[in-house]
């Protein structure tokens, strides 16, 4: 009898302890509703087997899928539960023809065109396809792949749908239509007088305070100006140049007008290309080639447009002369590189590029001055040093289409701000928040400061 009692007590204890220990897998919900899944250190194959039987869904497990999982999932769909259980163990769940396939990561999306990954061919219109692919590759999942067809400006992208959608949005931001900018330039050479050793004092022509200074502030030191860059009013500049032309001091070197795309370097060359031979000896083998020295009027620039429609312009004007003496090139040049920000249609004056030009004057008695050996008795040679200042006038115009887009962007931004303010006002009204009336606020302050006195 005692043996039966002891056996009964042992069985009761085992039953009690097994019932007290939490089940390794717990399910609730389901049947088309949200699921709650709690799993503790259970083989992943057992978890999917129980889930498959409970929800009557086909779950296929690939070879090599093993290991224990522990998850706590609350109020999730069946699809989310299967996917997150697989990901917690380092695997991937793919949906195929209504069934689920549990795969290792390197097998995902490879065996079926109906897997999780999608394929898109993206056209790159304005940017470099190679650089765009490098940027997009940094925002793909571990399954994503990019193939570039540079000659056709195409990118073939394969990845999970969410990542493909994000890549499409990023490409739309990167590959925007560039603005077109019309550049009007004048390159002028102005002869200086003896009093203008350091260049022309433009305040005498344009008036003090009528220009927007950038670089040299307000031309504060006449006679020691040097290089400067300044905003000017086009009408005032035309009057100043007309006054100098009447004195015969202005020589127009070039007036190029170009249409360019932003962020692309453009160049205008009006001049000569002087060829000279270059001899190279490598390993006792001598070769000869011809190189060229460019001289004349050269203007290089690169422009871009900011979100407010202003033009950021990098300008490199060059005025040079070159000669070839005994096969050796020699060049005299006046050049500068500068970057400035200007409003659409604003005129920029760049000056201070001063150089000397020596001219020789041969005067004397006609015929006699040309007699060999004796002509110097009847003639006089003088050298004249002429100082000139090269001035560049640049005006940039943003084409109408881009201006309209900028105006539309500004209008959209203002509209969004108005909507936010309106929503904030409604929210304050819903919460019955009212600003205190000034008189009531003053009375409250006075009451707080004045102590009450009992009668």
MARMARMAR-832717 format. One record per residue (C-alpha): x, y, z. Coordinates in Angstrom, 3 decimals, padded with zeros to 6 digits. Each point is the difference from the previous one (the first is absolute). Example, Ala and Ser with C-alpha at 12.3 -4.5 7.8 and 13.67 -1.06 7.14 Angstrom:
# MARMARMAR-832717
MITI       east      north         up
MITI    012.300   -004.500    007.800
MITI    001.370    003.440   -000.660
# end
This chain:
# MARMARMAR-832717
MITI       east      north         up
MITI    000.000    000.000    000.000
MITI    002.817    002.325    000.845
MITI    001.640   -000.727   -003.378
MITI   -003.194    001.000   -001.824
MITI   -000.191    003.221    002.008
MITI    003.593    000.879   -000.778
MITI   -000.508   -000.720   -003.720
MITI   -003.144    002.122   -000.041
MITI    001.782    002.875    001.730
MITI    002.944   -000.217   -002.448
MITI   -002.322    000.005   -003.002
MITI   -001.915    002.957    001.429
MITI    003.254    001.917    000.566
MITI    001.222   -000.651   -003.553
MITI   -003.348    001.038   -001.417
MITI    000.029    003.180    002.109
MITI    003.556    000.925   -000.992
MITI   -000.626   -000.652   -003.690
MITI   -003.120    002.120    000.156
MITI    001.803    002.812    001.804
MITI    002.759    000.181   -002.632
MITI   -000.983    002.339   -002.873
MITI   -000.670   -001.602   -003.367
MITI    002.798    000.625   -002.556
MITI   -002.524    001.132   -002.643
MITI   -003.148    002.029    000.582
MITI   -002.448    001.167   -002.683
MITI   -003.100    002.126    000.273
MITI   -002.230    001.673   -002.510
MITI    000.219   -001.029   -003.637
MITI   -002.791   -001.115   -002.284
MITI    000.346    003.137   -002.108
MITI    000.591    002.176    003.069
MITI    003.220    001.325    001.491
MITI    002.320   -002.518    001.608
MITI    001.944   -000.055    003.240
MITI    002.984   -002.368   -000.052
MITI    002.306   -000.690    002.952
MITI    002.887   -002.421   -000.635
MITI    002.834   -000.877    002.379
MITI    003.102   -001.881   -001.198
MITI   -001.892   -002.252   -002.376
MITI    001.344   -001.562   -003.216
MITI   -001.121    002.147   -002.900
MITI   -001.287   -003.003   -001.947
MITI   -002.396   -000.882    002.834
MITI   -001.251    003.579    000.205
MITI   -000.843    000.129   -003.709
MITI   -001.544   -003.486    000.099
MITI   -002.383    000.985    002.814
MITI   -000.778    003.333   -001.656
MITI   -000.702   -001.753   -003.305
MITI   -002.428   -002.458    001.593
MITI   -001.717    002.620    002.150
MITI   -000.551    002.584   -002.770
MITI   -000.307   -002.546   -002.836
MITI    002.660    001.709   -002.121
MITI    002.663   -001.682   -002.133
MITI    003.492    000.622    001.402
MITI    002.922   -001.672   -001.802
MITI    003.370   -000.148    001.746
MITI    003.197   -000.121   -002.061
MITI    002.969   -002.220    000.805
MITI    002.366    001.338    002.627
MITI   -002.664    001.906    001.949
MITI    000.656   -000.734    003.666
MITI    000.523    001.582    003.403
MITI   -002.157    001.179    002.879
MITI   -002.034    003.198    000.086
MITI   -001.489    002.175    002.732
MITI   -002.531    002.650   -000.999
MITI   -002.809    002.009    001.560
MITI   -002.407    001.216   -002.687
MITI   -003.214    001.792    000.910
MITI   -002.868    000.922   -002.319
MITI    001.719   -000.830   -003.289
MITI   -001.348   -001.430   -003.240
MITI    000.818   -003.528   -001.097
MITI    002.355    001.341   -002.679
MITI    001.827    002.178    002.535
MITI    000.302   -002.885    002.456
MITI    001.536   -002.375   -002.559
MITI    002.393    002.629   -001.318
MITI    001.162    001.218    003.425
MITI    000.470   -003.508    001.413
MITI    002.197   -000.831   -003.006
MITI    001.997    003.224    000.331
MITI    000.574   -000.562    003.722
MITI    001.941   -003.163   -000.904
MITI    001.879    001.655   -002.878
MITI   -002.160   -001.363   -002.825
MITI   -002.429    001.401   -002.576
MITI   -003.664   -000.812   -000.655
MITI   -001.139    000.294   -003.631
MITI   -003.594   -000.105   -001.243
MITI   -000.383   -002.319   -002.989
MITI   -003.400   -000.783   -001.560
MITI   -001.827    000.309    003.319
MITI    002.565   -002.041    001.944
MITI    002.969    001.069    002.096
MITI    003.571   -001.166   -000.612
MITI    002.561    000.307    002.816
MITI    003.431    000.573   -001.597
MITI    003.509    000.982    000.911
MITI    000.841    003.604   -000.811
MITI    002.250   -000.735   -002.977
MITI   -002.821   -002.006   -001.617
MITI   -002.671    002.672    000.307
MITI   -001.562    001.147   -003.262
MITI    002.273   -002.174   -002.158
MITI   -002.140   -003.027   -000.794
MITI   -003.252    001.644   -001.020
MITI   -001.067    003.162   -001.773
MITI   -002.908    000.100    002.443
MITI    002.262    000.321    003.042
MITI    000.224    003.047    002.201
MITI    002.365    001.914   -002.272
MITI   -001.108    002.135   -002.943
MITI    001.963    001.188   -003.034
MITI   -000.193    003.508   -001.464
MITI    001.827    001.653   -002.891
MITI    000.634    003.668    000.826
MITI    000.915    002.675   -002.538
MITI    002.535    002.626    001.054
MITI   -000.566    003.154   -002.035
MITI    002.275    002.723    001.325
MITI    002.545   -001.509    002.412
MITI    002.909   -002.410   -000.366
MITI   -001.490   -003.549    000.142
MITI    003.127   -001.425    001.645
MITI   -000.022    002.562    002.810
MITI   -003.755   -000.398    000.452
MITI    000.387   -003.774    000.316
MITI    002.710    000.483    002.630
MITI   -002.365    002.168    002.048
MITI   -002.982   -002.339   -000.368
MITI    002.066   -003.071    000.910
MITI    000.557    001.475    003.469
MITI   -003.756    000.010    000.635
MITI   -000.868   -003.561   -001.055
MITI   -000.673   -003.028    002.148
MITI    002.376   -002.933    000.269
MITI   -001.859   -001.613   -002.907
MITI    000.216    003.013   -002.302
MITI    002.008    000.014   -003.215
MITI    000.689    002.761   -002.525
MITI    001.133   -000.340   -003.617
MITI    001.001    003.086   -002.006
MITI   -000.307    000.358   -003.784
MITI    002.042    003.152   -000.345
MITI   -000.358    000.386   -003.775
MITI   -003.808   -000.123    000.266
MITI   -000.153    001.969    003.278
MITI   -001.954   -002.831    001.632
MITI    000.137   -001.518    003.485
MITI   -001.529   -003.429    000.641
MITI   -000.951   -000.317    003.665
MITI   -001.093   -003.159    001.826
MITI   -001.001    000.108    003.653
MITI   -002.843   -000.333    002.465
MITI   -003.030    002.176   -000.901
MITI    000.463    002.500    002.838
MITI    003.640    000.571   -000.896
MITI   -000.802    000.330   -003.710
MITI   -002.610    002.637    000.819
MITI    002.501    001.901    002.129
MITI    002.560   -000.188   -002.832
MITI   -002.574    001.433   -002.421
MITI   -000.669    002.935    002.320
MITI    003.723    000.605    000.450
MITI    000.597   -000.137   -003.770
MITI   -002.741    002.577   -000.520
MITI    001.801    002.363    002.374
MITI    003.454   -000.629   -001.502
MITI   -000.836    000.023   -003.705
MITI   -001.760    003.349   -000.195
MITI   -000.176    002.035   -003.176
MITI    002.832    002.559    000.170
MITI   -000.651    003.682   -000.443
MITI    001.124    001.767   -003.165
MITI    001.827    003.286    000.405
MITI    000.656    002.673   -002.599
MITI    003.363    001.694    000.555
MITI    000.641    003.420   -001.532
MITI    003.582    001.189    000.309
MITI    002.072    002.929   -001.160
MITI    003.780    000.004    000.135
MITI    001.329    003.526   -000.351
MITI    003.482    001.491   -000.011
MITI    000.188    003.547    001.348
MITI    003.052    002.201   -000.473
MITI    001.145    001.599    003.242
MITI    001.328    003.502    000.490
MITI    003.016    001.002    002.077
MITI   -002.264    000.641    002.992
MITI   -001.499   -003.485   -000.210
MITI    003.058   -002.081    000.759
MITI   -002.014   -002.367    002.197
MITI   -003.077   -000.106   -002.198
MITI   -003.131    002.022   -000.589
MITI   -001.839    001.423    002.978
MITI   -003.477   -001.140   -000.990
MITI   -001.672    002.082    002.698
MITI    000.697    003.045   -002.175
MITI   -002.244   -001.507   -002.678
MITI   -002.480   -002.136    001.913
MITI   -000.336    002.101    003.118
MITI    000.820   -001.007    003.562
MITI   -002.504   -002.322    001.632
MITI   -001.808   -000.998   -003.214
MITI    001.709   -003.351   -000.255
MITI   -000.276   -003.036    002.207
MITI    003.532   -000.617    001.185
MITI    001.589   -003.425   -000.024
MITI    003.753   -000.360    000.470
MITI    001.242    003.597    000.206
MITI   -002.404    001.869    002.251
MITI   -001.262    003.151   -001.664
MITI    003.254    000.728   -001.882
MITI    001.207    001.685    003.174
MITI    003.569    000.659   -001.089
MITI    000.244    001.645   -003.413
MITI    003.425   -000.470   -001.486
MITI    000.476   -003.384    001.687
MITI   -002.931   -001.946   -001.361
MITI    001.406   -003.149   -001.561
MITI   -002.360   -002.866   -000.816
MITI   -003.644    000.506    000.893
MITI   -003.378   -001.578   -000.644
MITI   -003.176    001.985    000.449
MITI   -003.727    000.062   -000.697
MITI   -001.017    002.918   -002.207
MITI   -003.095    001.470   -001.565
MITI    000.080   -000.694   -003.720
MITI   -001.257    003.471   -000.958
MITI    002.726    001.718    002.037
MITI    002.636   -002.278   -001.502
MITI   -001.120    000.801   -003.550
MITI    000.325    003.715    000.735
MITI    003.501   -000.499    001.434
MITI    001.175   -002.045   -002.981
MITI   -001.481    002.518   -002.437
MITI    001.974    002.777    001.692
MITI    003.221   -002.010   -000.335
MITI   -000.769   -000.846   -003.638
MITI   -000.356    003.683   -000.806
MITI    003.567    000.404    001.249
MITI    001.152   -002.840   -002.259
MITI    001.138   -002.084    002.948
MITI   -002.220   -003.073   -000.382
MITI    000.852   -002.964   -002.197
MITI   -002.460   -002.888   -000.184
MITI    001.839   -003.313   -000.008
MITI   -002.996   -002.349    000.003
MITI   -003.744   -000.051    000.695
MITI   -000.949   -003.685    000.276
MITI   -003.527   -001.151    000.793
MITI   -000.465   -003.649    000.898
MITI   -002.787   -002.267    001.174
MITI    001.276   -002.542    002.503
MITI   -001.327   -002.713    002.291
MITI    000.699    000.419    003.704
MITI    003.037   -001.719    001.514
MITI    001.588   -000.496   -003.426
MITI    003.171    001.882   -000.922
MITI   -000.217    002.145   -003.141
MITI    002.786    001.738   -001.868
MITI    000.368    002.714   -002.616
MITI    003.345    000.373   -001.795
MITI    000.632    002.840   -002.437
MITI    003.660    000.059   -000.964
MITI    002.863   -002.035   -001.400
MITI    001.474   -003.445    000.497
MITI    003.749    000.156   -000.541
MITI    001.621   -003.353   -000.670
MITI    003.451   -001.025    001.236
MITI    001.932   -003.242   -000.086
MITI    000.687   -002.036    003.114
MITI    002.731   -002.656   -000.045
MITI   -000.163   -002.894    002.460
MITI    002.691   -002.640    000.552
MITI   -000.827   -003.231    001.848
MITI    002.449   -002.922    000.135
MITI    002.119    001.561   -002.751
MITI   -003.065    000.236   -002.240
MITI   -000.789    003.547   -001.115
MITI   -003.480    001.063   -001.032
MITI   -001.299    003.352   -001.126
MITI   -003.484    001.435    000.457
MITI   -001.725    003.306   -000.581
MITI   -001.677    001.895    002.812
MITI   -001.937    003.242   -000.169
MITI    000.073    003.204    002.011
MITI   -003.423    001.613    000.245
MITI   -000.059    003.767    000.240
MITI   -002.531    002.738   -000.510
MITI   -003.269    000.539    001.846
MITI   -001.076   -003.055    001.995
MITI   -003.050   -000.108    002.253
MITI   -000.850   -003.057    002.106
MITI   -002.972   -000.185    002.321
MITI   -002.199   -002.405    001.936
MITI   -003.425    000.964    001.335
MITI   -002.610   -001.485    002.325
MITI   -003.351    001.150    001.364
MITI   -001.046   -000.206    003.642
MITI   -003.523   -000.603    001.319
MITI   -000.702    003.758    000.081
MITI    000.852    000.451   -003.678
MITI    003.347    001.704    000.603
MITI    002.977   -000.819   -002.212
MITI    003.295   -001.259    001.422
MITI    002.549    000.734   -002.715
MITI    003.658   -000.981   -000.190
MITI    001.812    002.126   -002.593
MITI    003.520   -000.256   -001.397
MITI    000.779    002.745   -002.548
MITI    003.400    000.071   -001.683
MITI    001.538    002.462   -002.435
MITI    003.381   -001.126   -001.285
MITI    002.505    000.379   -002.808
MITI    002.477   -002.664   -001.033
MITI    003.055   -000.297   -002.235
MITI    002.321   -002.812   -001.052
MITI    003.702    000.947    000.012
MITI    002.500   -002.615   -001.141
MITI   -002.540   -002.720    000.662
MITI   -000.690    001.144    003.576
MITI   -003.486    001.255    000.892
MITI   -000.438    003.188    001.998
MITI   -003.230    001.476    001.269
MITI   -001.137    003.198    001.694
MITI   -003.347   -000.288    001.719
MITI   -002.467    001.780    002.258
MITI   -002.450   -002.405    001.620
MITI   -002.046   -000.563    003.125
MITI   -002.294   -002.663    001.453
MITI   -002.865    001.081    002.224
MITI   -003.360   -001.276    001.256
MITI   -002.981    002.167    000.889
MITI   -003.721   -000.236    000.740
MITI   -002.341    002.315   -001.877
MITI   -003.697    000.471   -000.525
MITI   -001.560   -001.015   -003.288
MITI    000.860    002.709   -002.557
MITI    002.421    001.848    002.295
MITI    003.140    001.446   -001.611
MITI    003.461   -000.651    001.436
MITI    003.049    002.139   -000.744
MITI    003.418   -001.651    000.320
MITI    003.007    002.273   -000.349
MITI    003.496    000.764    001.191
MITI    001.835   -002.218   -002.519
MITI    002.746    002.453   -000.917
MITI    002.858   -000.624   -002.406
MITI    002.620    002.008   -001.913
MITI    000.403    000.047   -003.759
MITI    003.172    001.463   -001.507
MITI   -000.262    001.536   -003.464
MITI    002.832    001.484   -002.036
MITI   -000.428    003.200   -002.012
MITI    002.374    000.710   -002.919
MITI   -000.137    003.659   -001.144
MITI    002.303    001.955   -002.307
MITI    000.557    001.572   -003.417
MITI   -001.697   -002.052   -002.690
MITI    002.328   -001.997   -002.264
MITI    003.101    001.159    001.855
MITI   -000.928   -001.875    003.181
MITI    000.055   -003.261   -001.980
MITI    003.569    000.383   -001.356
MITI    002.097   -002.951    001.190
MITI    002.556    000.820    002.698
MITI   -000.776    003.755   -000.242
MITI   -003.736    000.022    000.551
MITI    000.374    000.393    003.770
MITI    001.412    003.489   -000.615
MITI   -003.334    001.082   -001.470
MITI   -002.388   -001.933    002.278
MITI   -000.996   -000.531    003.589
MITI   -001.219   -003.164    001.685
MITI   -002.082    000.235    003.156
MITI   -001.606   -002.676    002.155
MITI   -003.436    000.644    001.405
MITI   -001.322   -001.977    002.947
MITI   -003.773   -000.342   -000.162
MITI   -001.803   -001.269    003.093
MITI   -003.334   -001.724   -000.494
MITI   -002.620   -001.446    002.309
MITI   -002.043   -003.005   -001.049
MITI   -003.621    000.212    001.154
MITI   -002.530   -002.827   -000.166
MITI   -003.734    000.671    000.207
MITI   -002.136   -003.088    000.637
MITI   -003.789   -000.334    000.148
MITI   -001.686   -003.353    000.648
MITI   -003.640   -000.702   -000.862
MITI   -001.895   -003.080    001.167
MITI   -002.332   -001.260   -002.698
MITI   -003.718    000.440    000.511
MITI   -000.839   -003.683    000.565
MITI    002.280   -000.252    003.024
MITI   -001.223    003.316    001.413
MITI   -003.551   -001.326   -000.178
MITI    001.030   -003.141    001.881
MITI    001.693    002.105    002.679
MITI   -003.103    002.192    000.332
MITI   -002.184   -003.107    000.213
MITI    002.259   -001.432    002.717
MITI   -000.225    003.246    001.985
MITI   -003.800    000.031   -000.351
MITI   -000.221   -003.629    001.093
MITI    002.192    000.692    003.035
MITI   -002.144    002.971    001.015
MITI   -003.140   -002.082   -000.481
MITI    001.351   -002.744    002.234
MITI    000.879    002.561    002.662
MITI   -003.520    001.447   -000.143
MITI   -001.507   -003.487    000.364
MITI    002.188   -000.713    003.038
MITI   -001.004    003.293    001.615
MITI   -003.666   -000.686   -000.704
MITI    000.236   -003.482    001.518
MITI    001.798    001.396    003.040
MITI   -002.709    002.639    000.430
MITI   -002.747   -002.628   -000.208
MITI    001.835   -002.180    002.507
MITI    000.248    002.894    002.448
MITI   -003.707    000.712   -000.455
MITI   -000.878   -003.655    000.575
MITI    001.962    000.056    003.238
MITI   -001.714    003.271    000.975
MITI    003.315    001.806    000.186
MITI   -000.534    003.727   -000.161
MITI    002.602    002.715    000.442
MITI   -000.772    002.040    003.137
MITI   -001.654    003.355   -000.509
MITI    002.468    002.815    000.793
MITI   -002.333    001.638    002.521
MITI   -000.713   -003.304    001.735
MITI    003.683   -000.792    000.080
MITI    000.775    003.386    001.571
MITI   -002.710   -000.476    002.621
MITI    001.327   -003.450    000.825
MITI    003.519    001.378    000.359
MITI   -001.230    002.835    002.196
MITI   -001.943   -002.430    002.163
MITI    003.037   -002.201    000.396
MITI    002.180    002.932    001.028
MITI   -002.518    001.668    002.404
MITI   -000.631   -001.953    003.212
MITI   -003.617   -000.242    001.069
MITI   -000.922    001.874    003.198
MITI   -002.858   -001.219    002.137
MITI   -002.529    002.682    000.883
# end
